[in-house]
Structure formats: structure tokens, C-alpha cells
């Protein structure tokens, strides 16, 4: 999947999970950090590509991208596996409280938003012809559905004209259907 499709699916996942399991408290800095964290989380699995948008956001990002590509061996290896998810989750769980001021931002909420983005990325990539090496270092790619010919080609018309608009339509439908719950979450910010 392309970065914009990953962004849309990550946001749709965040809105869905936040509505079905709303936070107990929420303020504007935490909401902003969670929204940004969700998108960053959806980009993390592709940090094994030097061309990842994540590297564009950092000083010397192009050079860092080349280094990380070597660390992760190649695209869709460690960062697209359960082992990679475990490692990244533990690194983020450790680092986020050190970088986010607890007086303003709830690090647990931001961590959850980032993990939702990361997992949504893995799910979306499982729908592609390449599938995922979830059991890395074993060289077994897993995809949904199991028949490869039924899966999506990254950047194809199916992704651009069905998946991406379908995700946008889902977001509008879901928000419309769950207005009451979403308004309650927004009220948490204004308290």
C-alpha cells in the first residue's frame, strides 16, 4: 500500500478504536500528539525504505534512512513482522514517557495511537500480493486472503480507486453513525 492509503487506514482505525473504547480523559496536547503519533506509527514499518516520508521529517533523514535500510536488511523483513512489532512497541513504550511532558501529554494514549497506526499498516500490507513476513526470520509470507491472486497490487487502480476512497467513505459513515460517542470524546477535550 502507498503512504496515503496507510495514513487513511490508520486514521480510520484510530477513530474506530477510540469510539469503541474511549479514553477516560483527553486534552488538546494529547489529542494532537495522538493524531500525529498515529500517522507516524503507520509510517514506522516502512522505515526500512530510504524513501519513507518519515525520513523527510527529520534532519539528515535521507542519510538515516540509508542506515536503517541496512539495519532492517531489506523492505518487508523485520519491521513487518511480529518480532519487529514487539521490538518497536517496547522501544516506544520506553522512550515516549521520556520525550513527552506528562503534565501536558498522556504518553499511554500517544503510545496506543502509534501502535494502532503500526498494526493498521501491517494489516493493510497483508492485503497486498507480497503479503507479510509475520514470522520473520522464517521466510514465510502471510496474506489475506490466502490466495495471492485475490490480493491487491500496491499502487494499482484497486488501491487508488477502491481501497482509498472506500476507507474515506467508511470514516464518514462511521463518524455519522457514531456521532453521539464521538461528541462525548470531543467533550473530554473541552473539560
ROSETI-522088 format. One record per residue: residue number from 0; residue in one letter; x, y, z of N, C-alpha, C in turn. Coordinates in pm, 1 decimal. Layout:
(NUM, 'a', (X, Y, Z), (X, Y, Z), (X, Y, Z)) ...
END
This chain:
(0, 'x', (84.1, -118.2, 0.0), (0.0, 0.0, 0.0), (88.6, 124.6, 0.0)) (1, 'x', (33.5, 231.1, -52.8), (107.9, 357.5, -55.3), (91.3, 429.1, 79.0)) (2, 'x', (175.7, 529.8, 101.0), (174.7, 601.6, 229.2), (38.6, 665.7, 256.6)) (3, 'x', (-23.2, 725.3, 156.3), (-151.4, 792.1, 182.3), (-261.2, 691.5, 217.8)) (4, 'x', (-256.1, 572.1, 159.6), (-353.6, 469.1, 197.1), (-328.0, 423.9, 340.0)) (5, 'x', (-200.5, 407.0, 375.1), (-167.2, 370.6, 513.9), (-215.7, 477.8, 611.2)) (6, 'x', (-197.6, 605.3, 575.5), (-243.6, 715.1, 661.5), (-395.0, 707.8, 682.2)) (7, 'x', (-468.5, 687.2, 573.1), (-615.3, 682.5, 581.4), (-662.4, 563.2, 664.4)) (8, 'x', (-602.9, 447.6, 642.6), (-643.0, 328.3, 717.6), (-606.3, 343.9, 864.9)) (9, 'x', (-490.9, 404.9, 893.3), (-450.2, 428.5, 1032.9), (-549.1, 520.9, 1102.3)) (10, 'x', (-588.7, 629.7, 1035.7), (-683.8, 723.0, 1094.9), (-819.3, 656.1, 1115.5)) (11, 'x', (-864.5, 580.0, 1017.2), (-992.0, 507.9, 1030.7), (-986.1, 411.4, 1148.6)) (12, 'x', (-874.2, 345.1, 1165.3), (-857.4, 251.7, 1277.7), (-858.5, 325.3, 1410.8)) (13, 'x', (-790.2, 439.4, 1415.7), (-785.4, 518.9, 1539.1), (-924.5, 567.7, 1578.5)) (14, 'x', (-998.1, 622.1, 1482.5), (-1133.3, 672.5, 1510.8), (-1222.5, 557.9, 1558.8)) (15, 'x', (-1211.8, 443.3, 1493.3), (-1294.8, 327.7, 1529.5), (-1263.4, 280.4, 1671.0)) (16, 'x', (-1137.0, 259.8, 1701.1), (-1098.4, 207.6, 1832.6), (-1127.0, 309.4, 1942.4)) (17, 'x', (-1100.1, 437.8, 1915.5), (-1127.7, 541.2, 2016.1), (-1276.6, 551.1, 2045.0)) (18, 'x', (-1359.9, 526.9, 1943.7), (-1504.7, 533.1, 1964.2), (-1554.7, 410.7, 2040.1)) (19, 'x', (-1502.6, 294.5, 2005.4), (-1547.3, 170.5, 2069.9), (-1489.4, 153.8, 2209.9)) (20, 'x', (-1371.8, 212.0, 2233.4), (-1307.8, 205.1, 2364.4), (-1251.9, 344.2, 2397.2)) (21, 'x', (-1341.0, 437.3, 2434.2), (-1298.3, 577.3, 2450.7), (-1202.1, 596.8, 2568.2)) (22, 'x', (-1115.2, 696.6, 2555.6), (-1024.4, 727.9, 2666.3), (-1101.8, 785.9, 2784.1)) (23, 'x', (-1044.6, 771.9, 2903.4), (-1107.5, 826.5, 3023.6), (-1090.5, 977.6, 3031.5)) (24, 'x', (-976.8, 1023.9, 2980.8), (-950.0, 1168.0, 2980.0), (-872.6, 1200.6, 2852.8)) (25, 'x', (-884.8, 1327.1, 2811.8), (-818.8, 1369.9, 2688.8), (-807.9, 1521.4, 2690.9)) (26, 'x', (-689.3, 1571.4, 2657.3), (-672.5, 1715.8, 2644.8), (-619.9, 1747.6, 2505.4)) (27, 'x', (-612.9, 1873.8, 2472.2), (-573.2, 1913.7, 2336.4), (-430.6, 1868.0, 2301.8)) (28, 'x', (-331.5, 1887.2, 2390.6), (-196.5, 1839.9, 2355.0), (-191.1, 1688.0, 2332.8)) (29, 'x', (-262.9, 1612.0, 2414.3), (-263.2, 1467.2, 2396.9), (-333.9, 1428.9, 2267.7)) (30, 'x', (-445.4, 1494.5, 2237.7), (-516.9, 1467.0, 2113.4), (-427.2, 1494.8, 1992.8)) (31, 'x', (-361.2, 1610.1, 1991.8), (-271.1, 1644.4, 1881.2), (-156.9, 1545.4, 1867.2)) (32, 'x', (-95.2, 1511.8, 1980.9), (16.3, 1416.7, 1978.0), (-30.0, 1278.0, 1933.8)) (33, 'x', (-151.5, 1239.3, 1974.3), (-204.7, 1108.2, 1934.3), (-232.8, 1103.4, 1784.6)) (34, 'x', (-287.3, 1212.5, 1729.4), (-313.9, 1216.1, 1585.0), (-184.0, 1208.3, 1504.9)) (35, 'x', (-84.3, 1286.5, 1546.5), (45.6, 1281.6, 1479.5), (110.2, 1144.2, 1501.5)) (36, 'x', (102.6, 1094.9, 1623.4), (160.3, 963.8, 1655.4), (98.7, 851.7, 1574.8)) (37, 'x', (-30.9, 861.1, 1549.3), (-99.4, 759.4, 1469.4), (-42.3, 754.3, 1328.5)) (38, 'x', (-22.5, 869.0, 1268.2), (33.2, 874.6, 1132.6), (179.4, 829.0, 1133.0)) (39, 'x', (256.7, 874.0, 1232.7), (395.9, 829.2, 1243.5), (399.8, 677.3, 1262.5)) (40, 'x', (311.8, 626.2, 1347.4), (305.5, 480.9, 1367.9), (276.6, 406.0, 1239.4)) (41, 'x', (192.6, 465.4, 1153.8), (161.4, 398.8, 1027.3), (278.6, 403.7, 929.9)) (42, 'x', (375.1, 492.0, 951.9), (493.1, 501.4, 865.3), (610.9, 418.9, 917.1)) (43, 'x', (611.9, 386.0, 1045.7), (726.0, 316.8, 1105.3), (760.2, 185.7, 1035.2)) (44, 'x', (664.0, 100.1, 1000.0), (705.7, -25.6, 935.7), (784.0, -6.1, 806.1)) (45, 'x', (763.6, 105.2, 737.4), (836.2, 129.5, 613.3), (964.5, 209.3, 634.0)) (46, 'x', (1011.0, 220.4, 759.4), (1135.8, 292.5, 781.6), (1253.7, 214.4, 726.1)) (47, 'x', (1227.1, 91.5, 679.2), (1331.7, 14.3, 613.2), (1351.5, 57.0, 468.0)) (48, 'x', (1279.6, 159.1, 424.8), (1296.2, 216.6, 291.9), (1355.1, 356.4, 306.3)) (49, 'x', (1460.6, 383.0, 234.3), (1524.7, 515.5, 242.4), (1430.2, 625.0, 193.8)) (50, 'x', (1329.6, 590.4, 113.6), (1238.0, 690.1, 58.2), (1114.4, 714.5, 145.4)) (51, 'x', (1107.0, 655.0, 262.7), (992.6, 670.2, 351.8), (972.8, 817.7, 387.5)) (52, 'x', (846.1, 862.1, 390.5), (814.4, 1002.0, 425.8), (863.5, 1037.9, 565.0)) (53, 'x', (874.7, 939.6, 652.0), (921.8, 963.6, 788.2), (1060.8, 1027.5, 785.8)) (54, 'x', (1145.9, 983.8, 694.2), (1281.7, 1038.7, 685.9), (1280.5, 1182.7, 637.8)) (55, 'x', (1179.5, 1221.0, 561.2), (1169.7, 1359.5, 513.9), (1143.6, 1456.3, 629.3)) (56, 'x', (1088.7, 1406.8, 738.8), (1054.4, 1492.2, 852.2), (1172.5, 1519.4, 945.1)) (57, 'x', (1280.4, 1444.6, 928.6), (1394.2, 1455.1, 1020.6), (1514.4, 1520.5, 955.3)) (58, 'x', (1591.1, 1598.0, 1034.2), (1716.9, 1649.8, 980.1), (1809.1, 1531.0, 947.8)) (59, 'x', (1875.3, 1537.2, 837.6), (1963.7, 1427.9, 793.2), (1885.3, 1298.1, 769.7)) (60, 'x', (1755.0, 1311.6, 748.1), (1668.4, 1195.3, 732.9), (1706.7, 1104.1, 618.5)) (61, 'x', (1751.7, 1162.1, 508.7), (1789.6, 1080.6, 392.7), (1903.6, 985.9, 430.1)) (62, 'x', (2001.1, 1038.0, 504.7), (2115.0, 955.5, 545.8), (2072.6, 851.8, 650.1)) (63, 'x', (1986.5, 893.4, 743.5), (1936.1, 798.1, 842.8), (1858.6, 685.0, 775.1)) (64, 'x', (1781.0, 719.7, 673.8), (1705.1, 619.6, 600.5), (1794.0, 514.3, 538.5)) (65, 'x', (1906.8, 556.0, 484.3), (2000.4, 460.2, 424.3), (2060.0, 367.8, 530.5)) (66, 'x', (2088.0, 423.0, 647.0), (2143.1, 340.9, 756.3), (2038.5, 239.3, 803.3)) (67, 'x', (1915.0, 286.7, 825.7), (1810.2, 197.4, 873.9), (1776.7, 88.8, 772.8)) (68, 'x', (1786.2, 121.9, 645.9), (1758.7, 19.9, 543.6), (1856.9, -96.6, 557.8)) (69, 'x', (1982.6, -65.3, 589.2), (2082.2, -171.2, 609.1), (2053.4, -249.8, 736.7)) (70, 'x', (2010.9, -179.8, 842.4), (1980.9, -247.2, 969.3), (1865.3, -345.7, 952.5)) (71, 'x', (1763.3, -304.0, 877.0), (1645.4, -388.6, 860.4), (1657.1, -486.3, 743.8)) (72, 'x', (1777.2, -497.5, 686.7), (1809.1, -595.7, 582.8), (1749.8, -558.9, 447.5)) (73, 'x', (1620.5, -550.2, 437.0), (1555.5, -507.3, 312.9), (1410.6, -475.4, 347.0)) (74, 'x', (1335.5, -431.3, 245.3), (1196.2, -393.6, 270.5), (1113.3, -517.3, 304.1)) (75, 'x', (1019.5, -497.4, 395.8), (929.3, -601.4, 443.5), (1003.8, -722.1, 499.1)) (76, 'x', (1087.2, -693.4, 594.7), (1150.5, -801.8, 670.1), (1117.1, -779.6, 817.5)) (77, 'x', (1214.9, -741.3, 896.2), (1197.4, -728.3, 1041.2), (1083.4, -634.0, 1079.7)) (78, 'x', (1075.9, -517.3, 1017.2), (975.9, -417.2, 1058.2), (832.2, -457.4, 1024.4)) (79, 'x', (815.0, -558.9, 940.8), (681.7, -606.8, 903.1), (649.6, -741.1, 968.8)) (80, 'x', (716.7, -769.6, 1079.1), (698.4, -898.6, 1145.8), (648.2, -879.2, 1288.7)) (81, 'x', (605.9, -987.3, 1348.8), (564.4, -982.9, 1489.9), (683.1, -948.4, 1579.3)) (82, 'x', (801.4, -997.8, 1543.8), (921.8, -963.7, 1619.1), (949.5, -813.4, 1610.7)) (83, 'x', (937.6, -756.6, 1491.3), (957.4, -612.3, 1474.2), (854.3, -531.7, 1551.9)) (84, 'x', (729.0, -575.9, 1547.0), (622.9, -509.2, 1623.3), (655.9, -511.0, 1771.8)) (85, 'x', (699.3, -624.5, 1822.2), (736.4, -638.0, 1963.4), (852.1, -543.6, 1998.7)) (86, 'x', (955.3, -541.2, 1915.1), (1072.6, -457.0, 1943.0), (1036.8, -308.5, 1938.4)) (87, 'x', (966.1, -266.7, 1834.5), (928.1, -125.7, 1821.0), (835.6, -84.1, 1935.7)) (88, 'x', (740.4, -169.8, 1971.2), (648.7, -138.5, 2081.1), (725.6, -117.1, 2210.8)) (89, 'x', (822.5, -201.3, 2237.5), (900.0, -186.8, 2360.5), (987.7, -62.0, 2359.2)) (90, 'x', (1046.0, -30.7, 2245.3), (1127.9, 90.9, 2234.1), (1040.1, 214.4, 2255.6)) (91, 'x', (924.4, 219.4, 2188.5), (834.2, 334.0, 2203.4), (779.3, 344.6, 2345.2)) (92, 'x', (744.1, 232.3, 2404.8), (690.5, 232.6, 2541.1), (793.7, 289.7, 2639.1)) (93, 'x', (920.9, 261.3, 2612.8), (1028.1, 313.0, 2697.0), (1056.8, 460.8, 2668.4)) (94, 'x', (1062.3, 498.4, 2538.6), (1105.2, 633.9, 2501.0), (998.5, 742.0, 2514.6)) (95, 'x', (874.5, 711.2, 2479.9), (771.0, 816.3, 2478.7), (758.2, 890.5, 2612.1)) (96, 'x', (754.8, 822.7, 2727.4), (744.7, 897.9, 2853.5), (865.7, 987.6, 2879.5)) (97, 'x', (977.5, 955.8, 2816.5), (1098.7, 1036.0, 2836.3), (1095.3, 1163.7, 2750.7)) (98, 'x', (1021.5, 1158.7, 2637.9), (1016.8, 1271.7, 2546.3), (891.5, 1357.0, 2562.0)) (99, 'x', (785.9, 1301.8, 2616.8), (659.7, 1374.7, 2630.2), (642.0, 1421.7, 2773.8)) (100, 'x', (607.9, 1547.1, 2791.0), (588.4, 1605.1, 2923.2), (457.7, 1551.6, 2982.4)) (101, 'x', (465.9, 1475.2, 3092.3), (345.1, 1415.2, 3149.7), (245.4, 1517.2, 3205.6)) (102, 'x', (290.0, 1642.1, 3225.5), (197.7, 1745.6, 3271.9), (100.8, 1788.3, 3162.3)) (103, 'x', (137.0, 1760.6, 3037.3), (54.6, 1804.1, 2924.3), (4.4, 1689.3, 2836.8)) (104, 'x', (89.2, 1587.3, 2817.4), (57.8, 1481.3, 2721.8), (57.7, 1345.4, 2791.2)) (105, 'x', (-48.6, 1270.7, 2769.4), (-58.4, 1134.4, 2822.1), (15.5, 1040.2, 2727.0)) (106, 'x', (133.2, 994.1, 2769.0), (217.7, 910.1, 2684.9), (149.5, 777.4, 2650.2)) (107, 'x', (67.4, 725.3, 2740.6), (-1.4, 597.8, 2714.4), (-99.2, 612.5, 2596.8)) (108, 'x', (-169.4, 724.1, 2591.1), (-263.3, 748.4, 2481.3), (-188.3, 761.9, 2349.3)) (109, 'x', (-77.4, 833.6, 2351.0), (3.6, 850.1, 2229.9), (61.5, 715.4, 2187.1)) (110, 'x', (110.1, 637.8, 2283.2), (162.7, 504.1, 2253.3), (54.9, 418.0, 2186.8)) (111, 'x', (-65.5, 418.6, 2243.0), (-175.5, 340.3, 2186.1), (-205.6, 385.4, 2043.3)) (112, 'x', (-207.5, 516.1, 2019.2), (-234.8, 567.8, 1884.3), (-126.2, 525.3, 1786.2)) (113, 'x', (-1.2, 526.5, 1831.1), (108.5, 483.7, 1744.0), (98.3, 334.8, 1711.9)) (114, 'x', (64.5, 255.5, 1810.8), (52.7, 110.8, 1787.6), (-66.0, 78.8, 1696.0)) (115, 'x', (-173.1, 156.2, 1708.6), (-287.4, 138.7, 1618.1), (-242.5, 167.6, 1475.0)) (116, 'x', (-164.4, 274.0, 1456.5), (-110.8, 305.2, 1324.5), (-20.0, 195.6, 1272.0)) (117, 'x', (68.1, 145.4, 1356.4), (162.6, 40.9, 1317.4), (87.3, -86.4, 1276.7)) (118, 'x', (-3.9, -130.4, 1362.0), (-77.7, -254.5, 1334.5), (-166.3, -238.6, 1211.3)) (119, 'x', (-225.9, -121.3, 1192.4), (-308.0, -99.3, 1073.1), (-221.9, -108.4, 946.7)) (120, 'x', (-96.9, -63.4, 955.3), (-4.3, -74.8, 842.3), (18.6, -222.2, 808.8)) (121, 'x', (44.4, -301.2, 911.4), (68.1, -444.3, 888.4), (-55.5, -510.0, 828.0)) (122, 'x', (-173.3, -475.6, 879.7), (-297.0, -532.4, 825.0), (-312.4, -494.1, 677.4)) (123, 'x', (-292.5, -366.0, 646.8), (-308.8, -319.7, 508.2), (-210.0, -390.9, 415.4)) (124, 'x', (-86.2, -405.4, 459.2), (12.3, -473.4, 375.1), (-17.2, -622.9, 360.9)) (125, 'x', (-90.3, -679.3, 455.4), (-126.7, -820.8, 441.6), (-225.4, -841.5, 327.0)) (126, 'x', (-290.6, -735.0, 284.0), (-386.6, -743.2, 173.7), (-319.1, -734.1, 37.1)) (127, 'x', (-187.9, -708.0, 35.4), (-116.4, -693.0, -91.9), (-60.4, -826.4, -139.3)) (128, 'x', (-27.2, -832.5, -266.5), (26.2, -954.7, -327.0), (150.8, -1004.6, -254.5)) (129, 'x', (233.9, -911.2, -205.4), (357.0, -950.3, -136.8), (329.7, -1018.6, -2.8)) (130, 'x', (222.8, -980.3, 63.6), (195.5, -1033.7, 196.7), (297.0, -983.3, 297.5)) (131, 'x', (301.0, -1049.0, 412.6), (391.0, -1008.3, 521.5), (473.5, -1124.9, 572.6)) (132, 'x', (598.9, -1096.2, 610.7), (679.8, -1199.8, 675.8), (655.8, -1196.7, 827.3)) (133, 'x', (532.6, -1219.4, 868.5), (497.0, -1206.3, 1010.8), (584.6, -1291.5, 1101.7)) (134, 'x', (633.5, -1402.9, 1051.9), (713.0, -1494.6, 1134.0), (862.3, -1479.1, 1109.0)) (135, 'x', (904.0, -1362.2, 1056.2), (1045.3, -1335.9, 1031.8), (1124.4, -1375.3, 1155.2)) (136, 'x', (1234.6, -1444.6, 1140.4), (1319.7, -1466.9, 1024.7), (1278.7, -1583.7, 933.2)) (137, 'x', (1171.0, -1652.9, 965.5), (1124.1, -1755.1, 872.4), (1079.0, -1687.1, 743.9)) (138, 'x', (1109.9, -1745.7, 632.1), (1077.8, -1684.3, 502.5), (941.5, -1731.9, 453.8)) (139, 'x', (840.8, -1699.8, 535.0), (702.9, -1734.7, 501.6), (623.3, -1605.2, 497.2)) (140, 'x', (564.2, -1574.9, 382.0), (481.2, -1455.3, 371.8), (335.3, -1493.3, 390.3)) (141, 'x', (267.4, -1415.7, 472.4), (127.6, -1440.8, 504.8), (44.5, -1326.1, 449.5)) (142, 'x', (-64.8, -1359.4, 382.9), (-150.5, -1256.5, 326.6), (-297.3, -1290.3, 344.0)) (143, 'x', (-379.4, -1187.1, 330.8), (-525.2, -1202.1, 340.5), (-584.0, -1153.5, 208.9)) (144, 'x', (-659.9, -1232.3, 140.3), (-689.5, -1373.3, 161.4), (-567.4, -1459.1, 127.9)) (145, 'x', (-571.0, -1585.9, 167.0), (-454.4, -1672.1, 144.2), (-418.2, -1689.1, -4.4)) (146, 'x', (-515.0, -1676.8, -93.9), (-486.8, -1689.6, -237.0), (-428.6, -1558.3, -289.3)) (147, 'x', (-302.3, -1562.3, -329.0), (-228.9, -1442.8, -370.1), (-297.5, -1367.1, -484.6)) (148, 'x', (-358.1, -1437.7, -577.8), (-417.4, -1372.0, -694.4), (-537.6, -1284.9, -657.1)) (149, 'x', (-592.3, -1301.9, -536.2), (-705.2, -1220.4, -491.0), (-660.9, -1093.9, -416.5)) (150, 'x', (-531.2, -1082.5, -392.5), (-481.0, -967.6, -317.2), (-451.0, -848.6, -408.2)) (151, 'x', (-426.1, -735.0, -345.5), (-409.2, -606.2, -414.5), (-263.2, -583.3, -452.9)) (152, 'x', (-242.8, -523.6, -568.6), (-109.7, -478.3, -608.9), (-92.9, -335.4, -558.8)) (153, 'x', (18.4, -309.7, -488.9), (44.8, -176.0, -434.1), (45.5, -71.8, -545.4)) (154, 'x', (-28.2, 36.7, -524.2), (-34.1, 146.4, -619.3), (-124.6, 121.3, -738.8)) (155, 'x', (-195.9, 11.1, -738.6), (-282.8, -22.5, -851.9), (-412.4, 57.6, -847.4)) (156, 'x', (-490.9, 44.4, -953.3), (-619.7, 113.3, -959.3), (-711.6, 64.8, -847.5)) (157, 'x', (-698.0, -61.0, -805.0), (-782.2, -113.0, -696.7), (-753.9, -34.8, -568.1)) (158, 'x', (-625.4, -12.3, -539.9), (-590.6, 65.0, -420.5), (-636.2, 210.0, -434.8)) (159, 'x', (-605.7, 270.8, -548.6), (-632.3, 413.2, -567.5), (-779.5, 448.1, -585.7)) (160, 'x', (-856.7, 357.7, -645.7), (-996.1, 391.0, -676.5), (-1098.6, 311.3, -597.4)) (161, 'x', (-1055.2, 211.2, -521.8), (-1148.0, 135.9, -437.1), (-1109.4, 142.0, -289.3)) (162, 'x', (-985.5, 104.6, -256.8), (-944.5, 97.7, -115.5), (-938.9, 236.5, -52.2)) (163, 'x', (-868.2, 329.7, -114.3), (-853.8, 464.0, -55.8), (-988.5, 537.0, -45.5)) (164, 'x', (-1068.2, 545.0, -154.4), (-1199.5, 609.6, -140.5), (-1292.9, 530.9, -47.8)) (165, 'x', (-1280.4, 398.1, -48.9), (-1362.6, 316.2, 40.6), (-1330.7, 344.3, 186.8)) (166, 'x', (-1203.0, 365.5, 216.3), (-1162.5, 399.5, 353.0), (-1217.1, 536.1, 392.2)) (167, 'x', (-1210.6, 632.3, 301.4), (-1265.8, 766.2, 328.8), (-1416.8, 757.9, 350.9)) (168, 'x', (-1485.6, 680.7, 268.4), (-1630.7, 663.8, 284.2), (-1662.0, 598.6, 418.9)) (169, 'x', (-1580.4, 499.6, 457.7), (-1600.2, 434.6, 587.5), (-1587.5, 535.5, 700.9)) (170, 'x', (-1485.5, 621.6, 694.1), (-1463.8, 720.4, 800.4), (-1587.3, 809.9, 814.8)) (171, 'x', (-1637.6, 862.5, 702.5), (-1755.7, 949.3, 708.3), (-1878.0, 873.2, 759.0)) (172, 'x', (-1896.7, 750.7, 711.5), (-2009.5, 668.7, 756.5), (-1999.3, 640.7, 906.4)) (173, 'x', (-1881.1, 599.4, 951.7), (-1862.0, 563.1, 1092.2), (-1883.8, 683.3, 1183.6)) (174, 'x', (-1829.8, 798.3, 1145.3), (-1847.7, 918.9, 1226.6), (-1995.7, 957.5, 1231.5)) (175, 'x', (-2063.1, 950.6, 1116.6), (-2206.3, 981.4, 1113.6), (-2288.1, 887.3, 1199.0)) (176, 'x', (-2253.8, 758.8, 1194.8), (-2328.2, 657.6, 1270.6), (-2301.3, 667.4, 1420.8)) (177, 'x', (-2185.1, 716.7, 1457.5), (-2144.4, 720.1, 1598.8), (-2124.1, 862.4, 1650.0)) (178, 'x', (-2205.3, 954.8, 1601.5), (-2190.8, 1095.5, 1638.9), (-2195.0, 1117.4, 1789.7)) (179, 'x', (-2286.7, 1051.7, 1856.0), (-2303.3, 1072.3, 1999.9), (-2176.0, 1035.8, 2076.0)) (180, 'x', (-2118.8, 918.4, 2045.5), (-1997.2, 874.6, 2113.9), (-1879.2, 965.6, 2080.7)) (181, 'x', (-1870.3, 1009.2, 1957.2), (-1759.3, 1095.2, 1916.8), (-1771.8, 1232.5, 1981.5)) (182, 'x', (-1892.3, 1283.2, 1993.8), (-1913.6, 1411.4, 2063.3), (-1872.1, 1399.5, 2209.5)) (183, 'x', (-1900.5, 1285.8, 2271.5), (-1858.4, 1264.3, 2411.2), (-1706.7, 1266.4, 2423.9)) (184, 'x', (-1636.2, 1209.6, 2326.4), (-1489.1, 1212.1, 2327.8), (-1440.5, 1355.3, 2310.2)) (185, 'x', (-1502.4, 1430.4, 2221.1), (-1463.3, 1570.7, 2198.3), (-1488.8, 1653.5, 2324.1)) (186, 'x', (-1595.8, 1621.9, 2397.0), (-1624.9, 1694.2, 2521.7), (-1515.0, 1673.8, 2625.2)) (187, 'x', (-1445.4, 1558.5, 2619.4), (-1334.1, 1535.7, 2712.2), (-1226.4, 1641.8, 2693.9)) (188, 'x', (-1205.5, 1685.6, 2571.4), (-1103.0, 1786.0, 2541.8), (-1139.4, 1921.7, 2598.5)) (189, 'x', (-1267.8, 1951.5, 2603.0), (-1311.1, 2083.5, 2648.7), (-1328.7, 2092.3, 2799.2)) (190, 'x', (-1312.0, 1981.6, 2870.4), (-1327.6, 1985.2, 3017.1), (-1214.4, 2058.4, 3082.2)) 
END
